[in-house]
Amino acid sequence: MLTQLVFVAGDVSKGASLFKTRCAQCHTVGSGEPHKVGPNLHGVFGRHTGKAEGYSYTSANVNKGITWDEHTLFEYLGTSSVCLHTSPTPMRVL
């Protein structure tokens, strides 16, 4: 588990490109946009795992019991196949 991370300002265009190539096929980010294979990520910070309304989660995701923030999301993106077990996320993203 990551305990201390230092975050610096990122490159918005690189982040958008990464999202488009690695995430957008399964996730949306706009308020009110529909879920895809994965849940809509709008407002994900502060949300508990398995709690996006209208999305059907695995029991592992529902029972994980974490709240998304920059630390938990960074850890998840680096180890998603381990973090939530049975999560449909197909690859490590970072």
N, C-alpha and C positions, 0 to 999 in steps of 0.2 A: 504494500500500500504506500502511495506517495504521501509524505507528510509535510514537505516544504517545497513549494514551487515559487519561482519568481517569474512573473509575467511581464512582458514588454509589449509595447504597441506593435501590432502586426501589420502586414501589408494587405489592405482590404481587397485589392484586385487579385492577389494570389489566393487569399481565403475564398473569395467568390469562385475562382476557377477550381479550387480543390473541391468545394461543395458541389459545383456543377458536375464534375467528373466522378466523384466518389459517393455522393450522398443524395443528390436530387432525383435519381432514378427511384429511390424508395421514400424520400421525405419531402414535405412541403414546409415552408416557413412563414407564409403570410397568414395574418389573422383571418380565421374563417375558412381557409383553404381546406380541402378534404384530405383525409389520411390517404396514404398510398399503401405499399407493402409495410412501411414503417409509419409511425405516428407523425402528425404535424408537429414541428418543433417550435412553433411560435410560443413564446413565454415559457420555454423549458426551464430556465433558471428559477429556482424556488419550487418547482414541481417535484412531487414524490414519484419514484419509479412506479410505473404501471398505472398512472392516474390521468392520462389524457382522455377526456370524455369522448366516448364513441369509438375508441380503439380497443380491439381485443388483444390483450397481452398474454404472454406465457405466464404460468404460475411463478416461475423463477423470477421474472421481472417484477411482478406484483409483490412478491414476498421479499425482494432484495432490501427494501427499507431504507433507501438513501434518498437524499434530496439533491437535485441537480444544482451544481454551481460550477465555477470555473475549475475547481480542483477535481470534483467527482467526474465531470465530463471529460477532462483531460485524461484521467486514469482510464475511464471507460473506452475512449477512442483508441487508446494504446493497447488495451487488453480485452476488447469486447468479447472475444470468444471464451475468456476465462471469467470475466466479471459477472455476467448474468446467466451463464449456462443456458442452453437451449434458446438463447436469443437468436432471432433470424438474421442478425447483422452478419453479412457474408464475409467480411474481411477486417483486418486491422487497418485503421485509417491513417494513423500517424506513423 
